[in-house]
Amino acid sequence: MAKAKGRYNDTFLDYGFNFIERGDEQLLQCAICFNTLSNASMNAYQLKQHVANIHTQSLTKTGVSLK
């Protein structure tokens, strides 16, 4: 049985992520570092973790809070 593919949701913009398409897949792309994440990472917790762990300085400079 094939694993269900994640789909982009407009709320991902709140965490600073847009998407790009490669073939028939949608991959998340961070608006700060332009790294792409797999479609398996399409959940709010993992997006918050990426921003909190990788872009800590960006959060403190902009005053953004990840609730």
N, C-alpha and C positions, 0 to 999 in steps of 0.2 A: 504494500500500500504506500503510495507516494505521500510525502509530508506536505501539508498545506503551506503554500507560499504566503508570506506576509504581504500586506498591502499598505501602501502609504496612506496616512490619515492627515488631514489638514492641521490637526492639533500638534503634530510634530514640529511645526513652525515655531510653536511656543518654546521649544527646547533648542531651537537653532538648527533644525535639520530640514533639508529639502530632499528631493529625490532625483536620481538620474536613471535612465533606462539603458540596460544592456541586454540586447536580445529581447526576451519576453519577461525579464526580471526587472523589478524596481529595487534599486539600491539606495540606501540613505546616504546623504552626503552632508557632512558637517559644514555649516556656513563659516566657521572660524578657521578651521585647518584644512578643509576640503578633502579630508579622509573619507573614504566610503566604508560603510558598514554593511554586512550581509543582510538579506531580508529576514534572517532569523533574529536579528537584533531589533526588530520593529515592535518594541514595547517601551512604555514610558520609563520604567525603572532603568533599563539599560541605556537609554538616551541620557537620563539624568546622571547616571554613573560616568558616562563618557565626559560630559561637560564638567562635572565636579572633579574628576580625577585628572583630566588633561588640561582643562582651561580654567583652573582655579583663579589665576591672576586676572583673567578677563572678567570673571564674575565679580571680583572685588572692585575692579576699576569701574564697571558699569553699574554696580549696585543691584544686579539681578539676583533674585532669590529663587531657588528651585524648591518649591513646596511639594 
